Amino acid sequence: MTADLRKADLQKSTAPGVRPATLRRRAHAAIARSAAGDRSLAVLIGTLLLVAGTLVALLSYGVFGAARAGRPLLDPMILEVLRTQQFAARLVAVAVGLLLVVLGLLWAARSLRPEPRPDLVLDGGQDTSIVVNAAAAADAVAMQAGELPGVGRVRARLVGTEAAPALRVTLWLADDADVRDVLARLDGEVLATARSSLGLTALPAAVRLELDSAPAGPRVA
């Protein structure tokens, strides 16, 4: 059994200086990794290709004139230049192809790179700063949440950015766990302690609930 609980912030009253729109963006980071950049680029490329294809289709159907529809797509002067400067045209074609390959590889690498785990910098004084490792902060949350009644295992991960961190928590609950009580204590104790310790006014969290598998009983011969 799996349940996803998505909340912009578990205690909005503790974040009076944070706008609701900002909380929603940070909550989305807690739920899943953002793909807005990839989607925007894909939509842009698709739109450009659609516009180009539409213009070519209109040209072939004679929308821009019957005489123009009977001529080659490229202007004869351009074709003549390509015929006389074949070596330069090939170099340009190869360069454009390599550029597209590099851009495609960069896009793929950006999409497949691991999700960043932000380390948090706390103000320790005028000339001192305290850095809290992302893994250490997540482990502390997981350790405290694992002590709640009815919780068998916990996995926590700090995501987002240094300026706008968020938590992604997975709880494995026992069969007799009180889900409402677990979530209330997770909010009021674990996440409240994390916000206070890290000096954060808001810490959006996405909580995923799993039913912990019961241990196998002894076999009787």
Buried (B, 14 or more C-beta within 10 A) or exposed (E): EEEEBBBBBBBEEBBEEBEEEBBEBBBBBBBEEBEEEEEEBEEEEEEEEEEEEEEEEEBEEEEEEEEEEEEEEEEEEEEEBBEEEEEEBEEEEEEEEEEEEEEEEEBEEEEEEEEEBBBBEEEEEEEEEEEBEBEEBBBBBBEBBBEBEBBBBBBBBBBBEEEBBBBBBBBBBBEEBEEEEBBEBBBEBBBBEBBEBBEBEBBBBBBBBBBBEEEEEEEEE
